[in-house]
Every structure is written in structure tokens, then in C-alpha cells.
Amino acid sequence: MSIYLGLGSNIGIRPQLIRMSLDYMPSEQITVDAVSRLYETEPWGVGNQPRFINAVCKVSTILDAEALLTAIKRIEQALGREPGLRWGPRPIDIDILLYDDLQLRSADLTIPHPGMLWRASVLVPMVEIAPDVVHPLTLRTMREHLNDLGPVPDVAPYPPGLPAQPQ
């Protein structure tokens, strides 16, 4: 099973919050199998807020997609996330990007994540750990989708000074 989660933080000690969310996952029956490096990205959706630190992780779990969402929400809450402005500042954001080949649309959850294919903040770290994973709707690889975006100047390895990951 291939489940991928997107992680983001732009309030507080951003890298530490990403690490804490990963460390918290086993207590929610989520095993972290792989993690991308960290990337600093410009905010998306709402401007005039701090830059994000983003990563993508591959996980495995016995939880179905809805139960995984519930577990993720518990992790976010434990790390200080409160309801607020959509796409606004937050200490931690965890999104289900892909859950195997599942295609799901409900009031609370859409899989594959509807914005993942046009967000470099997702595709750059995703391609680092899973370049050949095929999107279940487009039947194209993550690498192909990242190439479609062209240059991604708003995504940089974190901490600054790390070399960019080859695409």
C-alpha cells in the first residue's frame, strides 16, 4: 500500500513541528516509511503570512482513509492547530495526498488531494521520494507532473544552502 502525506508548518519552530508530527504518528497507528528533506516555500492561497516548511512522507497504516484523517486531525490538534482561515497560517498541516489508488470524494475528504498536481510545495518533495508513483486520475507520474510546472523558484531546500534535489 502506498500512502503519501503532505506536511507543512509556518508558525512556530517550523522544522521542529514537522519532526514532532512525524514522531507522533506511531501513536496513531501510522508507520513512517520514508520522508523527504525539508523545503521552504512561499505561502499559497493567502499572502502576507510567513513562509512554510514543507515535506512529504510515505506511510503505512491499518487505518482506512477516513480513520487516517481522524488520526491526522488529532496530531494537528496536539501540536497546536486550531480552526482558522483556510490556507492561513498554522503550526502544522497534514494532508492525505494519495492513499494507494483510492479515489474518494466526501464532505470531509477528497483523495487524491485536489491541489497536489499544481503545488510545487507538494510535488518537489513528492518527486524526491516517489518520482515514479502514478497519480490514479491522470495515470502520469509525479515527475511528469512536476516537469509540467516548469521552474519552481518558490521552493528551496531547508535549511538554506543545501543543494537542490535533482529532478
Phi, psi and omega in degrees: 000137180242109178241130180237135179242141172262138182238138178210150178208136173221015175229136178087203179275088192307309180298323180294322179293323175297312180299316180298322179296320177294319180293332182282335188303317180302329178291347178251020179065034178240121178261127179273119183261330180201149179221136175288170169290174178272146177230140174263132187225156174287148177296150180241141174091309179233117179281188176054050174213164182298155175295155180263154161255129181233154174206167173231141176231149171262133181228165170229152183197159172271353183284141171284175188300317181292319178292326176296318177300316179299316179296318179298318179297324177295319178297313179301315180295319180298332181263014171099007179285135177234156177303142181193196182301130177301131182065014179275184180299145179200147179291326179207142176223127179234122181243140170280114180273305179223141173232087185055227178259014183300137171239117187219137174221112177227180180297330185255345191208133173233124178229131358298157180303127188294337182258000190295330187281349178238017176245111178298331179296341175261313188291324180299307178292330178295316180294330178299319184255344184210060186297331186259007175294135183263131176289129187292343179266319184270339184061028177241156183282163177298321178300317179298318180294320177296317178300326178298331181288338184075207181301143180235070185291344182271011179234120182225143177304145179236136002288159181307146179102343175291145178292149177293146177287130177300145180258000000 
